[in-house]
Amino acid sequence: SRVLCVQSDELEAPHSAGRFHQLSRPPIFTTMRLLSAFAASAAAVNLHHQAEAGSYANLTDPDQDLFQSSAFMGSNTARQEHSWSVVQLWHGRRPFKEMLSDAHKCTKTGSKSEIYFASSFCYWIPATPWDPAQVDGLTWADEQERGMCGSPPLGTDQCMRCAICHNNARDYQHELKTYARWEPVPLPGGCLTDVMIRDSCVGEANQLNEGLKMNYDLCTSLRDSFENANAAMLEAEQTISALDMKVHNELPNRRQELMIERDHTQEAMADARRMMSRMKRRSIPKQCDAYADLTNKRRALRKITKSNRIRRYDIEQLAARCQRPREPKEPKRPESKVVNEDGASRVVPPTDDQMQKYQDRMRDYKKEQKQLPRKQRVYEQCQECHRVTDRFLEVLDKYDHAQALSEELEQRLQVVEAERQEAMQQRSHLAATVPTLQQNKMRAEQAWVPQKVGCLQAIQEYDNQVRKHTAMCAPKMWAQSCEKACLERTAQHGCARVEGTPTDQANTAGGITIKCQPPQPSWVRAPYDMGVPPLNPQAQCSDITRTQAPVFMTPIRKEGWLWKNGRFSGYNKRYFAFEQGHMHRSAMMRYWVQGNPHETAGARERLYKAIIVWDIKDVEDLRKTQVIEGEPRWCFKATLFYRTYTLCAETQQERDEWVSLIIDAMSRRHPENDQ
């Protein structure tokens, strides 16, 4: 017990006495047994890494503290609140964002299954673009290699890295899902960017060639004055030509088209007006006169036929909805009833109340029968009137549409006329400035042409001196450059950090690889726009890998067969792998069914039933062995907030190694995560 207390600082605090029991073995185990278990676990872990030293030459030393190396993510190690549901009770806890701390790069980025972070080497992107850009620095290898980053933004003069959140191809179809972006990497203050180095070298060249610089400034001033004057004159001439085309061709043609369309619209309005007048004088009085007499709507008919202005409301009110009259149904006369009482039958006649109701219904029935012919006549006359009013409303709709279109065409004609007036004013203004522009061009030409040959030679000579000096000056400033500071960024700054399966640990799902592929050549070491051949990628990668090295933050620390207790009874043999975590990410015990994934193609991972180690509240060895498949097995129990697992190994040493890994991962858990 003292050994465990010394290994964890948080266990020494008085308030964490309750945690000690969660992280320690049961008191029935002696101190000697604890010491032997830890010694065996440490030896096994070291042997495990030594055996794979060839495959993990680029990993950090397993004995070093990998967890503190994720400080680039931040200091907030608080964990997201987990949710409890019946789904978890049956299907297990799904390893999504809840297994990450709040400061993890993928907590609020990417989809819920993209819980693995990866970053490329840190590269310097010069201010001077160079094509083609070389990508990708992060690749996923399964049946084929696929880039994961894409092209970075060029010409940024910044230190950048590709940062992605991915699902490690942990999908039933082994589909890789990623969310990638290029982001800047902070650098220490005081370094010199490419632009600053270029300005410094050009300034030194100017001091060394003061005479050339004076001639260069004079010649470029004369050349720029001539080119600006010539461009201004050319622009004025082209604008005047375009305005002439607009005033004399484009706008008149558009105006003519609008006028033709307006005339056709006005003809349609006149036709509709004549037809409505004819219908108002003849068709409507003829077909609606009888209906108006029958329904007392003579006043409404007179308002339509005599008024000069017809409203749609008046037409609709004249012949509203026509309702077909229904044939009245004759009521049924109440009948006498035969009642059996004490074995004897007697006839009961209808009551007086029933007979009174029948007589009332018969009276209403005869009245409706008498009114039925008139209602039928009203319905027929209503239909007759309705046909003509519907036709009138159709013509009225055409008239209204033509009138709206005519008003719109008038407005468009006014706009065309305003454009013509504005274009004429612009042309007059430009035509007035042409003589001044011609004089400016003539003066600039007189000053430039005699000096042109000598000035071009002076400009070329100055450019050659600047290029020559910059090509020698820039590499000398490598030590102060931001590019050097960028390449000296390490894994602690988030360069070449990978969560996920390395290629040499990959199974059928594939694995991730970090390659050194600088997107751009180094400008400081070889200013390629100054006539110097660009630096080859091998030399750049030599500088990068001198300080940067890929670090896989979630290696598989142990894997092998365990027997897991079933939901209700019995034990099932499963292949487990312990995926390492760190201070911002919980370790995870993944397992497969139907075989070893390295040997059996049909092995299937239970993706949503992996055990999140941060969920384990207590782990303990079971004193008694369990007989499974006819052999004794050494077991341990892990208590989670939603389930208790019993896992059994073939040997005691195997069991102790698994338990030691779990206890070590639990000790990395932040105290806030136990609340």
C-alpha positions in Angstrom: 0.0 0.0 0.0 2.8 2.4 0.7 4.2 1.8 -2.8 0.9 3.0 -4.4 0.8 6.1 -2.1 4.3 7.2 -3.2 3.6 6.7 -6.9 0.6 9.1 -7.0 0.9 12.7 -5.6 -2.9 13.1 -5.4 -3.2 10.1 -3.1 -1.0 11.8 -0.4 -3.6 14.5 0.1 -6.0 14.0 3.1 -9.1 14.6 1.0 -8.3 11.7 -1.4 -8.3 8.9 1.1 -11.4 7.6 -0.5 -9.6 7.4 -3.9 -6.9 5.2 -2.5 -9.2 2.3 -2.1 -10.3 2.7 -5.7 -6.8 2.7 -7.1 -5.3 0.2 -4.7 -5.6 -3.6 -4.5 -7.8 -5.2 -1.8 -6.2 -5.3 1.7 -6.1 -9.1 1.5 -3.0 -8.9 -0.8 0.3 -8.5 1.0 2.9 -5.9 0.3 5.2 -8.6 -1.2 2.5 -9.6 -3.6 2.0 -6.0 -4.7 5.7 -5.6 -5.3 6.0 -8.8 -7.3 3.0 -7.8 -9.4 4.4 -4.4 -10.2 7.8 -5.8 -11.0 6.3 -8.4 -13.3 4.2 -5.8 -15.0 7.1 -3.4 -15.5 9.3 -6.2 -16.9 6.5 -7.4 -19.3 5.8 -3.9 -20.5 9.6 -3.3 -21.2 9.9 -6.6 -23.0 6.8 -5.8 -25.0 8.3 -2.5 -26.3 11.8 -4.0 -26.7 10.4 -6.7 -28.9 8.8 -4.1 -31.2 11.7 -1.6 -31.0 12.2 -1.9 -34.8 8.6 -1.0 -35.5 8.5 1.8 -33.0 11.8 3.5 -33.5 10.0 6.8 -33.9 8.0 6.5 -30.7 9.0 8.1 -27.5 10.5 5.9 -24.8 7.6 4.0 -23.1 9.2 4.7 -19.7 8.9 8.4 -20.2 5.8 10.3 -19.2 3.8 10.4 -22.4 0.9 12.1 -20.7 2.5 15.4 -19.9 3.7 15.7 -23.5 0.2 16.7 -24.6 0.5 20.1 -23.0 0.1 21.9 -26.3 -3.6 21.1 -26.0 -4.0 23.2 -22.9 -4.2 22.8 -19.1 -7.9 22.2 -18.7 -8.2 18.5 -18.1 -11.8 18.6 -16.9 -13.8 15.9 -18.5 -17.2 16.2 -20.2 -20.2 15.0 -18.2 -21.3 11.5 -19.1 -25.0 10.7 -19.6 -26.8 7.7 -18.3 -29.4 5.8 -20.2 -30.9 2.4 -20.5 -29.1 2.1 -23.9 -25.8 2.2 -22.0 -27.1 -0.5 -19.6 -27.6 -2.9 -22.5 -25.3 -1.8 -25.3 -22.4 -0.4 -23.2 -20.8 3.0 -23.1 -20.1 4.3 -26.6 -16.5 5.7 -26.9 -17.3 9.1 -28.3 -16.4 12.7 -27.1 -17.0 11.8 -23.5 -13.7 10.1 -23.3 -11.9 13.4 -24.0 -11.1 16.3 -21.8 -12.5 19.7 -22.5 -9.1 20.9 -23.8 -8.7 18.1 -26.3 -8.4 19.3 -29.8 -11.2 17.1 -31.0 -13.7 17.7 -28.2 -15.6 20.4 -30.1 -14.3 19.6 -33.6 -15.5 17.0 -36.1 -18.3 14.5 -35.8 -18.9 12.5 -32.6 -16.9 9.5 -33.9 -13.8 11.6 -34.8 -12.1 11.3 -31.4 -8.5 10.8 -32.6 -6.2 13.8 -33.1 -3.2 13.8 -35.5 -0.9 16.5 -36.8 1.8 16.7 -39.5 5.3 18.0 -39.0 5.5 21.8 -38.5 6.4 23.4 -41.8 7.4 26.9 -42.8 5.2 28.4 -45.6 7.3 31.1 -47.3 5.8 34.4 -48.4 7.0 33.7 -52.0 4.8 31.0 -53.5 6.3 28.0 -55.4 4.5 25.6 -57.6 3.8 22.8 -57.4 3.1 22.4 -53.6 4.0 19.1 -52.1 1.4 17.3 -50.0 0.4 15.3 -47.9 2.3 14.9 -44.7 -0.3 12.6 -43.1 -1.4 9.5 -45.0 -3.7 6.5 -44.2 -2.4 3.2 -45.5 -4.8 0.3 -46.0 -5.1 -1.2 -49.5 -3.7 2.1 -50.8 -2.2 5.2 -49.4 -4.5 8.2 -49.1 -3.6 11.7 -48.2 -5.5 13.2 -45.2 -4.5 16.9 -45.3 -4.8 18.5 -48.8 -2.9 21.6 -50.0 -2.0 24.3 -47.4 -2.6 28.0 -48.0 0.5 29.4 -49.9 2.3 32.6 -49.4 1.4 33.0 -45.7 4.9 33.5 -44.3 3.8 31.4 -41.3 4.7 28.2 -39.4 1.8 25.8 -40.1 0.8 22.3 -39.4 -2.0 20.1 -40.7 -4.3 19.2 -37.8 -7.0 16.6 -38.2 -9.6 14.8 -36.1 -10.3 11.3 -37.4 -12.1 8.1 -36.4 -9.1 5.8 -36.9 -11.2 3.8 -39.4 -13.1 2.4 -36.4 -16.2 1.8 -38.5 -18.1 -1.4 -39.4 -17.1 -0.8 -43.0 -13.6 0.4 -42.0 -14.4 3.8 -43.5 -12.0 6.6 -42.6 -13.7 9.8 -41.5 -11.6 13.0 -41.1 -11.9 16.7 -40.4 -8.7 18.4 -41.5 -7.5 22.0 -41.5 -4.1 23.8 -41.7 -3.5 26.0 -38.6 -0.6 28.3 -37.6 1.9 27.3 -34.9 2.9 30.0 -32.4 6.6 30.9 -32.5 8.8 32.7 -30.0 9.1 36.4 -30.4 12.1 38.1 -32.1 12.5 35.8 -35.1 12.7 37.2 -38.6 10.1 36.3 -41.2 11.0 35.9 -44.9 9.6 39.4 -45.7 11.7 40.9 -43.0 14.8 39.1 -44.2 14.2 40.1 -47.8 13.8 43.8 -46.8 17.0 43.6 -44.7 19.0 42.1 -47.6 17.6 44.6 -50.1 18.4 47.4 -47.8 22.1 46.2 -47.5 22.2 45.9 -51.3 21.0 49.5 -51.7 23.7 50.7 -49.3 26.4 48.9 -51.3 25.1 50.2 -54.6 24.0 53.8 -53.9 24.7 55.0 -57.4 22.8 52.1 -59.0 20.0 52.7 -56.6 19.7 56.4 -57.6 19.7 55.6 -61.3 17.2 52.8 -60.6 14.8 55.1 -58.8 15.1 57.8 -61.5 14.6 55.3 -64.3 11.7 53.5 -62.7 10.1 56.9 -62.0 10.4 57.9 -65.7 9.1 54.5 -66.9 6.2 54.5 -64.5 5.2 58.0 -65.5 5.2 57.1 -69.1 3.3 53.8 -68.6 0.7 55.5 -66.3 0.2 58.3 -68.8 -0.1 55.9 -71.7 -2.5 53.7 -69.7 -4.7 56.7 -68.8 -4.9 57.8 -72.4 -5.7 54.3 -73.6 -8.4 53.9 -70.9 -10.0 57.2 -71.9 -10.1 56.3 -75.5 -11.6 52.8 -74.8 -14.2 54.3 -72.5 -15.3 56.9 -75.0 -15.6 54.2 -77.7 -17.7 52.0 -75.3 -19.9 55.0 -74.4 -20.5 55.8 -78.1 -21.5 52.3 -78.7 -23.9 52.4 -75.8 -25.5 55.8 -76.8 -25.8 55.1 -80.5 -26.5 51.4 -80.7 -27.2 49.5 -77.5 -29.6 51.9 -75.7 -31.6 52.8 -78.9 -32.1 49.2 -79.7 -33.2 48.4 -76.2 -35.6 51.4 -76.3 -37.0 50.2 -79.7 -37.7 46.8 -78.3 -39.5 48.2 -75.2 -41.6 50.5 -77.3 -42.7 47.6 -79.6 -43.6 45.5 -76.6 -45.5 48.5 -75.0 -47.5 49.0 -78.2 -48.6 45.4 -78.3 -49.6 45.6 -74.6 -51.7 48.7 -75.2 -53.4 47.0 -78.1 -54.3 44.1 -75.8 -55.7 46.6 -73.3 -57.8 48.2 -75.9 -59.2 44.8 -77.1 -60.0 43.8 -73.5 -61.7 47.2 -72.9 -63.9 46.9 -76.0 -64.9 43.3 -75.1 -65.9 44.3 -71.6 -67.9 47.2 -72.9 -69.8 44.9 -75.3 -70.5 42.4 -72.6 -71.7 45.1 -70.2 -74.2 46.4 -72.8 -75.4 43.1 -74.2 -74.4 39.8 -72.7 -74.7 40.6 -69.0 -78.2 42.2 -69.2 -79.5 39.4 -71.5 -78.3 36.5 -69.4 -78.6 38.0 -65.9 -81.9 39.9 -66.2 -84.2 36.9 -65.1 -81.8 35.9 -62.3 -81.8 39.5 -61.0 -85.7 39.5 -60.9 -85.9 36.2 -59.1 -83.3 37.2 -56.4 -84.0 40.9 -56.0 -80.6 41.9 -57.4 -81.9 44.4 -60.0 -80.0 47.2 -58.3 -76.7 45.2 -58.5 -77.3 44.5 -62.2 -78.0 48.2 -62.8 -74.8 49.2 -61.1 -72.8 47.0 -63.5 -74.6 48.0 -66.7 -74.8 51.8 -66.1 -71.5 52.5 -64.3 -68.4 53.5 -66.2 -66.2 51.9 -63.7 -66.8 48.2 -62.9 -65.5 46.7 -59.7 -64.7 43.0 -59.4 -66.6 42.9 -56.1 -69.9 44.0 -57.9 -69.5 41.2 -60.5 -68.8 38.6 -57.9 -71.8 39.7 -55.8 -74.2 39.6 -58.8 -73.7 35.9 -59.4 -72.3 34.5 -56.3 -72.2 30.8 -55.6 -75.1 28.8 -57.3 -76.6 26.2 -55.0 -78.5 23.2 -56.5 -81.8 22.7 -54.6 -82.3 19.4 -52.9 -85.4 17.2 -53.3 -87.3 17.2 -50.0 -87.7 13.8 -48.3 -91.2 12.8 -47.2 -91.4 12.0 -43.5 -92.3 8.5 -42.4 -95.7 8.1 -40.6 -95.3 6.6 -37.1 -96.7 3.0 -36.8 -98.4 1.1 -34.0 -96.3 -1.4 -32.0 -97.1 -4.9 -30.8 -96.2 -5.5 -27.1 -96.1 -8.9 -25.3 -97.1 -8.7 -21.7 -97.7 -11.8 -19.4 -97.9 -14.0 -22.4 -100.6 -11.8 -24.1 -100.0 -9.5 -27.1 -101.6 -6.1 -27.5 -101.3 -3.3 -30.0 -100.0 0.1 -28.8 -100.9 3.0 -31.1 -98.5 6.1 -31.7 -98.6 8.7 -29.0 -100.0 12.1 -29.5 -96.5 13.7 -29.3 -95.3 11.4 -32.1 -98.3 12.3 -34.3 -97.8 16.0 -33.7 -94.2 15.8 -34.8 -95.2 13.9 -37.9 -97.8 16.5 -38.8 -95.2 19.3 -38.4 -92.8 17.5 -40.7 -95.5 16.9 -43.3 -96.4 20.6 -43.3 -92.7 21.5 -43.9 -92.4 18.9 -46.5 -95.4 20.2 -48.5 -94.1 23.7 -48.2 -90.7 22.7 -49.6 -92.4 20.7 -52.4 -94.3 23.9 -53.4 -91.1 26.0 -53.4 -89.0 23.5 -55.3 -89.9 24.6 -58.9 -89.0 28.2 -58.0 -85.7 27.2 -56.5 -84.9 25.1 -59.5 -85.6 28.1 -61.8 -83.4 30.3 -59.6 -80.6 27.8 -59.8 -80.8 27.5 -63.6 -80.9 31.3 -64.1 -77.9 31.6 -61.6 -75.9 29.3 -63.7 -76.8 31.2 -66.9 -75.7 34.5 -65.3 -72.6 32.9 -63.7 -71.3 31.8 -67.1 -71.2 35.3 -68.5 -69.8 36.9 -65.3 -67.0 34.3 -65.3 -66.2 35.2 -68.9 -66.2 38.9 -67.9 -63.8 38.3 -65.0 -61.4 36.5 -67.3 -61.3 39.5 -69.7 -60.9 41.8 -66.7 -57.9 39.8 -65.5 -56.3 40.1 -69.0 -56.9 43.9 -68.9 -55.4 44.2 -65.4 -52.3 42.2 -66.4 -51.8 44.2 -69.6 -52.2 47.5 -67.7 -49.5 46.4 -65.1 -47.2 45.3 -67.9 -47.7 48.6 -69.7 -46.8 50.6 -66.5 -43.7 48.5 -66.0 -42.6 49.1 -69.7 -43.1 52.8 -69.2 -40.8 52.7 -66.2 -38.1 50.7 -68.1 -38.3 53.2 -70.9 -37.6 56.0 -68.4 -34.6 54.0 -67.0 -33.2 53.6 -70.5 -33.6 57.3 -71.2 -31.8 58.1 -67.9 -29.0 55.8 -68.8 -28.6 57.5 -72.2 -28.4 60.9 -70.6 -25.8 59.7 -68.0 -23.7 58.1 -70.7 -23.8 61.3 -72.8 -22.6 63.3 -69.8 -19.8 60.9 -69.1 -18.7 61.0 -72.7 -18.7 64.8 -72.7 -16.6 64.8 -69.5 -14.0 62.3 -70.8 -13.8 64.1 -74.2 -12.9 67.3 -72.3 -10.0 65.6 -70.5 -8.5 64.0 -73.6 -6.4 67.0 -74.6 -4.9 67.1 -71.1 -4.2 63.4 -71.2 -2.5 63.7 -74.6 -0.2 66.5 -73.3 0.7 64.4 -70.3 1.5 61.4 -72.5 3.6 63.5 -74.8 5.7 65.0 -72.0 6.2 61.6 -70.4 7.2 60.1 -73.7 9.7 62.9 -74.4 11.3 62.3 -71.0 11.4 58.5 -71.3 12.2 57.6 -74.9 15.6 59.2 -75.0 16.6 57.5 -71.7 14.9 54.2 -72.4 17.9 52.1 -73.5 20.2 53.3 -70.8 17.5 53.0 -68.1 16.6 49.5 -69.0 20.3 48.6 -68.7 20.5 50.4 -65.3 17.3 48.6 -64.0 18.6 45.2 -65.1 22.0 45.9 -63.5 20.4 46.9 -60.3 18.1 43.9 -60.2 21.1 41.6 -60.8 23.0 43.2 -57.9 20.0 42.9 -55.6 19.4 39.3 -56.6 23.0 38.4 -56.2 23.3 40.0 -52.8 20.0 38.6 -51.5 21.0 35.1 -52.6 24.2 35.4 -50.4 22.6 37.4 -47.6 19.4 35.5 -46.8 21.2 32.1 -45.9 23.4 34.0 -43.5 20.3 35.0 -41.5 19.1 31.5 -41.1 19.9 31.5 -37.4 17.6 34.4 -36.7 14.9 33.3 -39.1 11.3 32.2 -38.1 11.7 29.3 -40.4 14.5 27.8 -38.2 12.3 28.5 -35.1 9.4 26.7 -36.9 11.5 23.6 -37.7 12.7 23.5 -34.1 9.2 23.1 -32.8 8.8 19.7 -31.2 6.0 17.3 -30.2 5.4 19.5 -27.1 4.2 22.2 -29.5 1.9 19.9 -31.3 4.1 18.9 -34.2 3.9 15.3 -35.5 1.5 14.2 -32.7 -0.7 11.2 -33.6 -3.6 9.5 -31.9 -4.5 6.4 -33.8 -3.0 3.2 -35.1 0.5 3.3 -36.5 0.9 1.6 -39.9 3.1 -1.2 -38.4 0.3 -2.0 -35.8 -2.5 -1.9 -38.4 -4.8 -4.7 -39.2 -7.4 -4.8 -42.0 -8.6 -1.3 -41.1 -5.2 0.3 -42.0 -3.0 2.7 -40.1 -1.7 6.3 -40.1 1.8 7.4 -41.3 3.6 10.7 -40.9 5.8 11.6 -43.9 8.1 14.5 -44.3 6.8 16.4 -47.3 7.5 20.2 -47.1 4.8 22.0 -49.0 7.3 24.6 -50.2 11.1 24.9 -50.6 13.0 26.9 -48.1 13.4 30.5 -49.3 15.9 31.6 -46.6 18.3 28.8 -47.3 17.9 29.1 -51.1 16.1 32.2 -52.4 14.6 30.5 -55.4 13.2 33.8 -56.9 16.8 35.2 -56.9 18.2 32.8 -59.4 19.2 30.1 -56.8 18.1 26.5 -57.4 15.4 25.5 -54.8 16.5 23.4 -51.9 15.7 19.7 -52.4 13.1 18.2 -50.0 15.7 15.7 -48.6 17.8 18.6 -47.2 14.7 20.2 -45.8 13.5 17.0 -44.2 17.0 16.6 -42.6 16.5 19.9 -40.8 13.0 19.0 -39.8 13.7 15.6 -38.4 16.7 16.8 -36.5 14.3 18.2 -33.8 10.8 16.9 -34.8 10.0 13.2 -34.5 6.6 11.5 -34.9 5.1 10.6 -31.5 2.2 8.1 -31.4 0.3 9.1 -28.3 -2.1 6.1 -28.2 0.0 3.0 -28.9 -1.3 -0.5 -28.2 0.5 -1.2 -24.9 -0.7 -4.8 -24.6 -3.0 -7.2 -26.4 -4.1 -10.8 -26.0 -6.9 -13.2 -25.2 -9.2 -12.6 -22.2 -12.4 -14.4 -21.1 -15.1 -11.8 -20.4 -18.2 -12.5 -18.3 -21.4 -12.7 -20.3 -24.4 -10.4 -19.7 -26.3 -13.1 -17.8 -24.0 -16.1 -17.3 -20.8 -17.8 -18.6 -17.6 -16.5 -20.1 -16.8 -15.5 -23.7 -13.3 -15.6 -25.2 -12.4 -12.2 -26.7 -9.2 -10.7 -28.1 -8.4 -7.5 -26.1 -6.1 -4.6 -26.9 -5.1 -1.9 -24.4 -4.9 1.5 -26.2 -2.8 4.0 -24.3 -4.3 7.3 -23.2 -2.9 10.6 -21.8 -3.9 13.5 -19.6 -6.5 14.7 -22.2 -7.7 11.3 -23.3 -8.8 8.1 -21.5 -7.1 4.8 -22.2 -9.4 2.3 -23.8 -9.7 -1.5 -23.8 -10.9 -2.5 -27.2 -11.9 -6.1 -28.0 -12.8 -8.2 -31.0 -15.0 -11.3 -31.6 -14.5 -14.2 -34.0 -10.7 -14.2 -33.8 -7.4 -12.3 -33.6 -7.6 -9.3 -36.0 -3.9 -9.8 -37.0 -4.6 -13.4 -38.0 -8.3 -13.7 -38.9 -9.8 -11.6 -41.6 -13.3 -12.1 -40.2 -12.5 -10.8 -36.8 -14.9 -8.0 -35.9 -14.3 -5.3 -33.3 -17.2 -4.4 -30.9 -16.8 -0.7 -31.7 -19.4 0.6 -29.2 -18.5 -1.7 -26.3 -14.9 -0.8 -25.7 -14.2 -0.1 -22.0 -13.2 3.5 -21.2 -10.7 3.3 -18.4 -11.7 6.6 -16.9 -15.1 5.1 -16.3 -13.6 2.4 -14.1 -14.2 3.3 -10.4 -12.5 0.2 -8.9 -10.4 -2.7 -10.1 -9.4 -5.7 -8.0 -7.9 -9.1 -8.4 -10.1 -12.1 -7.6 -8.5 -14.4 -5.1 -10.1 -17.6 -6.4 -9.4 -18.9 -9.9 -12.2 -19.6 -12.3 -12.4 -22.9 -14.2 -13.2 -21.9 -17.8 -13.1 -24.4 -20.7 -11.7 -27.0 -18.3 -8.7 -24.9 -17.2 -8.1 -22.6 -14.2 -8.1 -18.9 -15.2 -6.8 -15.9 -13.2 -9.4 -13.1 -13.1 -9.9 -9.5 -12.0 -13.0 -7.4 -11.6 -13.4 -3.8 -13.0 -16.4 -1.8 -11.7 -17.7 0.9 -14.0 -20.6 3.3 -13.3 -22.9 1.3 -15.5 -21.6 -2.3 -15.3 -19.1 -4.6 -13.6 -16.8 -6.6 -15.8 -15.0 -9.8 -14.8 -12.0 -10.6 -17.1 -9.9 -13.7 -16.9 -6.4 -14.4 -18.3 -4.5 -17.6 -18.8 -1.8 -16.9 -16.2 -1.4 -14.9 -13.1 1.3 -12.8 -14.7 -0.9 -12.0 -17.6 -3.7 -10.9 -15.2 -1.3 -8.7 -13.2 0.0 -7.0 -16.3 -3.5 -6.0 -17.4 -4.4 -4.8 -13.9 -1.2 -2.8 -13.6 -1.9 -1.0 -17.0 -5.4 -0.2 -15.8 -4.3 1.2 -12.5 -1.6 3.3 -14.1 -4.2 4.7 -16.6 -6.6 5.4 -13.8 -3.9 7.3 -11.8 -3.7 9.8 -14.8 -7.3 10.7 -14.3 -8.0 14.2 -13.2 -9.8 14.5 -9.8 -12.7 16.4 -11.3 -13.4 13.3 -13.4 -14.4 11.3 -10.3 -17.2 13.6 -9.3 
